Amino acid sequence: MNGCRTLPVMLALSVLVVLAACGVETAGTAATAGAIKKNEIEQGRATQEQVRQQLQKSMEQSQQRAADPLADGY
C-alpha cells in the first residue's frame, strides 16, 4: 500500500518542480527585459545630451552672426 501513496506525492513534487522552473524562467525574462529598458534609457539620455550640445553650439553661432553682420561677406 505504501506504493499507492508514493505516486501522488511524486506527482505533486514533479508539478511543483515544473512550476518552480516556470517561475525562474519568468523572473529571468523580466530581468532581461529590465536590462534592455535600462540600456534604452541610457542611450536616450546620451542622445538627448548630444542634441542639447548641438543646439547650444548652433545658438552660439547664431548669436555670433547676429553680433557681426559683416561676417557673412555682404
Backbone as a printed PyTorch tensor [residue, N CA C, xyz], in Angstrom:
tensor([[[  0.8020,  -1.1940,   0.0000],
         [  0.0000,   0.0000,   0.0000],
         [  0.8460,   1.2590,   0.0000]],

        [[  2.0910,   1.1640,   0.4350],
         [  2.9540,   2.3210,   0.5010],
         [  3.2390,   2.8680,  -0.9000]],

        [[  3.2540,   2.0280,  -1.9030],
         [  3.4730,   2.4530,  -3.2750],
         [  2.3400,   3.3160,  -3.7940]],

        [[  1.1410,   3.1240,  -3.3290],
         [ -0.0110,   3.9260,  -3.7460],
         [  0.0830,   5.3460,  -3.2180]],

        [[  0.6960,   5.5210,  -2.0890],
         [  0.8430,   6.8660,  -1.5150],
         [  2.0300,   7.5870,  -2.1290]],

        [[  3.0070,   6.8740,  -2.5660],
         [  4.2150,   7.4740,  -3.1300],
         [  3.9400,   8.1260,  -4.4760]],

        [[  3.1020,   7.5250,  -5.2790],
         [  2.8120,   8.0520,  -6.6120],
         [  2.2100,   9.4560,  -6.5610]],

        [[  1.1820,   9.7230,  -5.7840],
         [  0.6450,  11.0890,  -5.7250],
         [  1.6670,  12.0990,  -5.1840]],

        [[  2.4660,  11.6750,  -4.2380],
         [  3.4880,  12.5740,  -3.6890],
         [  4.5240,  12.8860,  -4.7560]],

        [[  4.9510,  11.8860,  -5.4950],
         [  5.9240,  12.0940,  -6.5690],
         [  5.3400,  12.9860,  -7.6600]],

        [[  4.0700,  12.7640,  -7.9810],
         [  3.4020,  13.5860,  -8.9910],
         [  3.3060,  15.0320,  -8.5190]],

        [[  2.9500,  15.2450,  -7.2700],
         [  2.8590,  16.5970,  -6.7180],
         [  4.2250,  17.2790,  -6.7250]],

        [[  5.2570,  16.5480,  -6.3400],
         [  6.6070,  17.1170,  -6.3670],
         [  7.0490,  17.4640,  -7.7830]],

        [[  6.6970,  16.6220,  -8.7310],
         [  7.0420,  16.8950, -10.1310],
         [  6.3610,  18.1670, -10.6170]],

        [[  5.0930,  18.3130, -10.2670],
         [  4.3490,  19.5190, -10.6680],
         [  4.9760,  20.7490, -10.0290]],

        [[  5.3520,  20.6660,  -8.7620],
         [  5.9860,  21.7950,  -8.0870],
         [  7.3140,  22.1720,  -8.7360]],

        [[  8.0750,  21.1710,  -9.1210],
         [  9.3620,  21.4390,  -9.7780],
         [  9.1360,  22.1450, -11.1120]],

        [[  8.1690,  21.6720, -11.8790],
         [  7.8720,  22.2950, -13.1780],
         [  7.3990,  23.7280, -12.9830]],

        [[  6.5070,  23.9530, -12.0360],
         [  6.0180,  25.3060, -11.7780],
         [  7.1310,  26.2240, -11.2860]],

        [[  8.0020,  25.6960, -10.4620],
         [  9.1270,  26.4970,  -9.9810],
         [ 10.0410,  26.8690, -11.1470]],

        [[ 10.2520,  25.9400, -12.0590],
         [ 11.0900,  26.2250, -13.2270],
         [ 10.4660,  27.3110, -14.0830]],

        [[  9.1550,  27.2990, -14.2110],
         [  8.4700,  28.3480, -14.9750],
         [  8.6500,  29.6970, -14.2960]],

        [[  8.5860,  29.7160, -12.9790],
         [  8.7910,  30.9550, -12.2400],
         [ 10.1830,  31.5050, -12.4260]],

        [[ 11.1730,  30.6180, -12.4360],
         [ 12.5560,  31.0460, -12.6330],
         [ 12.7230,  31.6220, -14.0360]],

        [[ 12.1070,  30.9770, -15.0120],
         [ 12.2030,  31.4780, -16.3830],
         [ 11.5470,  32.8450, -16.5030]],

        [[ 10.3990,  33.0030, -15.8690],
         [  9.6970,  34.2900, -15.9080],
         [ 10.5360,  35.3760, -15.2500]],

        [[ 11.1460,  35.0520, -14.1200],
         [ 11.9950,  36.0290, -13.4390],
         [ 13.1910,  36.3960, -14.3000]],

        [[ 13.7680,  35.4120, -14.9640],
         [ 14.9020,  35.6840, -15.8520],
         [ 14.5090,  36.5560, -17.0260]],

        [[ 13.3390,  36.2820, -17.5730],
         [ 12.8390,  37.0860, -18.6910],
         [ 12.5910,  38.5250, -18.2480]],

        [[ 12.0160,  38.6920, -17.0720],
         [ 11.7550,  40.0350, -16.5540],
         [ 13.0610,  40.7840, -16.3110]],

        [[ 14.0570,  40.0890, -15.7890],
         [ 15.3530,  40.7210, -15.5460],
         [ 16.0050,  41.1440, -16.8610]],

        [[ 15.8990,  40.3060, -17.8690],
         [ 16.4660,  40.6370, -19.1790],
         [ 15.7460,  41.8430, -19.7800]],

        [[ 14.4260,  41.8490, -19.6880],
         [ 13.6500,  42.9790, -20.2130],
         [ 14.0200,  44.2590, -19.4700]],

        [[ 14.2240,  44.1550, -18.1670],
         [ 14.6230,  45.3230, -17.3830],
         [ 15.9790,  45.8490, -17.8080]],

        [[ 16.9070,  44.9560, -18.0710],
         [ 18.2460,  45.3720, -18.5060],
         [ 18.1860,  46.0470, -19.8740]],

        [[ 17.3500,  45.5300, -20.7560],
         [ 17.1940,  46.1320, -22.0810],
         [ 16.6180,  47.5390, -21.9530]],

        [[ 15.5940,  47.6930, -21.1140],
         [ 14.9830,  49.0170, -20.9130],
         [ 15.9930,  49.9900, -20.3250]],

        [[ 16.8180,  49.5150, -19.3910],
         [ 17.8320,  50.3800, -18.7960],
         [ 18.7960,  50.8790, -19.8650]],

        [[ 19.2290,  49.9830, -20.7550],
         [ 20.1240,  50.3780, -21.8460],
         [ 19.4550,  51.3850, -22.7680]],

        [[ 18.1770,  51.1690, -23.0650],
         [ 17.4480,  52.1130, -23.9240],
         [ 17.3800,  53.4950, -23.2850]],

        [[ 17.1420,  53.5270, -21.9880],
         [ 17.0760,  54.8100, -21.2870],
         [ 18.4260,  55.5050, -21.3090]],

        [[ 19.4930,  54.7570, -21.0670],
         [ 20.8350,  55.3410, -21.0840],
         [ 21.1790,  55.8810, -22.4730]],

        [[ 20.8200,  55.1380, -23.5170],
         [ 21.0770,  55.6010, -24.8850],
         [ 20.2540,  56.8470, -25.1930]],

        [[ 19.0280,  56.8690, -24.7150],
         [ 18.1790,  58.0440, -24.9200],
         [ 18.7560,  59.2710, -24.2380]],

        [[ 19.2800,  59.0900, -23.0480],
         [ 19.8920,  60.2210, -22.3300],
         [ 21.1370,  60.7110, -23.0570]],

        [[ 21.9260,  59.7830, -23.5820],
         [ 23.1290,  60.1770, -24.3190],
         [ 22.7450,  60.9500, -25.5810]],

        [[ 21.7170,  60.4810, -26.2770],
         [ 21.2460,  61.1790, -27.4740],
         [ 20.7090,  62.5580, -27.1130]],

        [[ 19.9830,  62.6320, -26.0310],
         [ 19.4420,  63.9140, -25.5710],
         [ 20.5740,  64.8990, -25.2750]],

        [[ 21.6240,  64.4310, -24.6420],
         [ 22.7600,  65.2910, -24.3290],
         [ 23.4570,  65.7680, -25.6020]],

        [[ 23.5930,  64.8820, -26.5870],
         [ 24.2130,  65.2720, -27.8580],
         [ 23.3830,  66.3460, -28.5570]],

        [[ 22.0840,  66.1710, -28.5700],
         [ 21.1950,  67.1540, -29.2090],
         [ 21.2810,  68.4870, -28.4710]],

        [[ 21.3160,  68.4230, -27.1380],
         [ 21.4150,  69.6540, -26.3470],
         [ 22.7090,  70.4030, -26.6780]],

        [[ 23.8120,  69.6720, -26.7990],
         [ 25.0910,  70.2970, -27.1300],
         [ 25.0640,  70.9010, -28.5270]],

        [[ 24.4530,  70.1770, -29.4820],
         [ 24.3680,  70.7010, -30.8490],
         [ 23.5110,  71.9570, -30.8970]],

        [[ 22.4120,  71.9720, -30.1600],
         [ 21.5610,  73.1650, -30.1120],
         [ 22.3020,  74.3460, -29.4830]],

        [[ 23.0290,  74.0790, -28.4200],
         [ 23.8010,  75.1300, -27.7620],
         [ 24.8200,  75.7230, -28.7230]],

        [[ 25.5180,  74.8540, -29.4500],
         [ 26.5220,  75.3160, -30.4070],
         [ 25.8710,  76.1400, -31.5130]],

        [[ 24.7400,  75.6860, -31.9950],
         [ 24.0230,  76.4060, -33.0440],
         [ 23.5590,  77.7790, -32.5590]],

        [[ 23.0650,  77.8300, -31.3280],
         [ 22.6340,  79.1150, -30.7710],
         [ 23.8070,  80.0770, -30.6190]],

        [[ 24.9510,  79.5760, -30.1890],
         [ 26.1390,  80.4190, -30.0540],
         [ 26.5760,  80.9590, -31.4060]],

        [[ 26.5270,  80.1120, -32.4430],
         [ 26.9010,  80.5550, -33.7830],
         [ 25.9190,  81.6070, -34.2970]],

        [[ 24.6390,  81.4200, -34.0190],
         [ 23.6360,  82.4050, -34.4420],
         [ 23.8600,  83.7420, -33.7510]],

        [[ 24.1990,  83.7010, -32.4810],
         [ 24.4600,  84.9370, -31.7440],
         [ 25.7040,  85.6450, -32.2780]],

        [[ 26.7120,  84.8670, -32.6620],
         [ 27.9250,  85.4630, -33.2240],
         [ 27.6200,  86.1300, -34.5570]],

        [[ 26.8070,  85.4730, -35.3920],
         [ 26.4380,  86.0580, -36.6850],
         [ 25.6160,  87.3270, -36.5040]],

        [[ 24.7340,  87.3200, -35.5120],
         [ 23.9030,  88.4900, -35.2650],
         [ 24.7570,  89.6410, -34.7490]],

        [[ 25.7860,  89.3500, -34.0110],
         [ 26.6440,  90.3960, -33.4690],
         [ 27.5710,  90.9840, -34.5330]],

        [[ 27.8760,  90.2250, -35.5700],
         [ 28.7750,  90.6860, -36.6130],
         [ 28.1220,  90.4550, -37.9760]],

        [[ 27.2490,  91.3710, -38.4050],
         [ 26.5270,  91.1710, -39.6720],
         [ 27.4380,  91.1820, -40.8940]],

        [[ 28.6310,  91.7190, -40.7980],
         [ 29.5410,  91.7550, -41.9320],
         [ 30.3290,  90.4540, -42.0910]],

        [[ 30.1760,  89.5240, -41.1670],
         [ 30.9270,  88.2860, -41.2160],
         [ 30.4780,  87.4030, -42.3790]],

        [[ 29.2510,  87.5570, -42.8690],
         [ 28.7540,  86.7430, -43.9770],
         [ 29.2860,  87.2260, -45.3200]],

        [[ 29.9680,  88.3700, -45.3480],
         [ 30.5290,  88.8660, -46.5990],
         [ 29.5820,  89.7550, -47.3820]],

        [[ 28.5320,  90.1850, -46.7970],
         [ 27.5760,  91.0760, -47.5060],
         [ 27.8270,  92.4920, -47.1960]]])
